[in-house]
Amino acid sequence: MHLYIATIISWRFFMASFYNLLFKSSISMARTGDEPLFSLRFV
């Protein structure tokens, strides 16, 4: 049961980071300084 809850939390965090990446990249496509930060979040 604990593993099930941990999976949901990690999945929600992953989706939040993914949508945050899409949101920021759509607003500031010219900025490339944010890319390393996003790639580190997915690791």
Backbone bond lengths (Angstrom), bond angles and torsions (degrees), N, CA, C in turn:
res aa  C-N    CA-C-N  psi(-1)  N-CA   C-N-CA  omega(-1)  CA-C   N-CA-C  phi
1 M - - - 1.461 - - 1.532 110.18 -
2 H 1.325 116.05 -38.96 1.458 119.40 179.48 1.529 110.41 -65.27
3 L 1.321 116.44 -38.75 1.463 120.59 178.79 1.520 110.29 -64.81
4 Y 1.318 116.97 -36.04 1.463 121.69 179.45 1.525 110.85 -64.44
5 I 1.323 116.19 -42.99 1.469 120.69 179.32 1.528 110.11 -67.48
6 A 1.318 116.55 -41.21 1.464 120.31 -179.79 1.526 110.59 -64.01
7 T 1.328 116.44 -35.35 1.467 120.25 178.86 1.519 110.78 -66.23
8 I 1.329 117.17 -41.24 1.466 121.21 179.28 1.523 110.54 -64.75
9 I 1.332 116.83 -43.91 1.467 120.86 -178.89 1.524 110.51 -63.63
10 S 1.334 116.74 -44.79 1.462 119.92 -179.47 1.523 110.72 -67.52
11 W 1.333 117.41 -34.46 1.462 121.00 178.63 1.524 110.35 -67.65
12 R 1.332 116.71 -42.59 1.470 120.44 179.01 1.525 110.35 -65.62
13 F 1.320 117.45 -37.40 1.460 120.63 178.21 1.524 110.60 -66.64
14 F 1.339 115.82 -38.67 1.463 120.61 178.49 1.520 111.11 -65.10
15 M 1.315 117.29 -43.90 1.461 121.48 -179.98 1.527 110.54 -66.32
16 A 1.336 116.39 -38.47 1.464 120.01 178.67 1.529 110.30 -64.28
17 S 1.323 116.93 -41.28 1.459 120.37 178.83 1.522 110.60 -67.68
18 F 1.346 115.64 -35.96 1.465 120.04 -179.09 1.523 110.91 -66.64
19 Y 1.332 116.44 -46.44 1.461 119.78 179.48 1.524 111.02 -68.67
20 N 1.324 116.73 -33.29 1.460 120.57 176.46 1.526 110.14 -64.46
21 L 1.336 116.01 -37.68 1.459 120.69 177.43 1.525 110.44 -64.38
22 L 1.320 117.07 -45.84 1.465 121.00 179.68 1.523 110.60 -63.93
23 F 1.322 116.13 -41.11 1.463 121.00 -177.62 1.525 111.20 -64.64
24 K 1.334 116.18 -46.77 1.462 119.96 -177.55 1.522 110.81 -70.74
25 S 1.329 117.56 -39.16 1.460 119.81 -177.70 1.522 110.73 -69.24
26 S 1.333 116.92 -31.45 1.460 120.00 179.75 1.527 110.65 -73.21
27 I 1.338 116.62 -30.22 1.466 120.17 -179.49 1.532 110.27 -80.17
28 S 1.321 116.62 -46.73 1.466 119.87 -177.56 1.525 109.38 -125.29
29 M 1.320 116.59 83.68 1.462 120.01 -179.79 1.524 111.20 -76.63
30 A 1.327 116.14 -26.52 1.464 119.91 -176.64 1.525 111.33 -72.76
31 R 1.312 117.52 -23.93 1.467 120.86 -178.21 1.522 110.22 -79.95
32 T 1.314 116.93 126.99 1.458 121.32 179.23 1.524 110.95 -111.52
33 G 1.323 117.35 -3.01 1.459 120.90 -178.45 1.518 112.93 -72.46
34 D 1.348 117.61 -16.47 1.460 120.65 -177.63 1.525 111.93 -87.53
35 E 1.327 117.28 -15.18 1.460 119.95 -175.04 1.530 113.59 -62.37
36 P 1.354 119.57 -44.64 1.466 118.84 178.78 1.529 112.21 -60.13
37 L 1.329 116.99 -35.20 1.459 120.61 -179.82 1.525 110.33 -64.24
38 F 1.337 116.26 -44.06 1.459 120.25 -179.45 1.524 110.87 -67.21
39 S 1.328 117.37 -39.95 1.456 120.01 -178.74 1.530 110.19 -66.48
40 L 1.335 116.47 -31.92 1.459 119.53 178.02 1.525 110.77 -71.63
41 R 1.335 116.96 -31.34 1.460 119.36 -178.69 1.524 111.35 -68.68
42 F 1.342 116.40 -30.27 1.458 119.07 -177.36 1.524 111.87 -80.83
43 V 1.330 117.75 -19.41 1.468 120.21 -179.13 1.522 110.14 -74.00
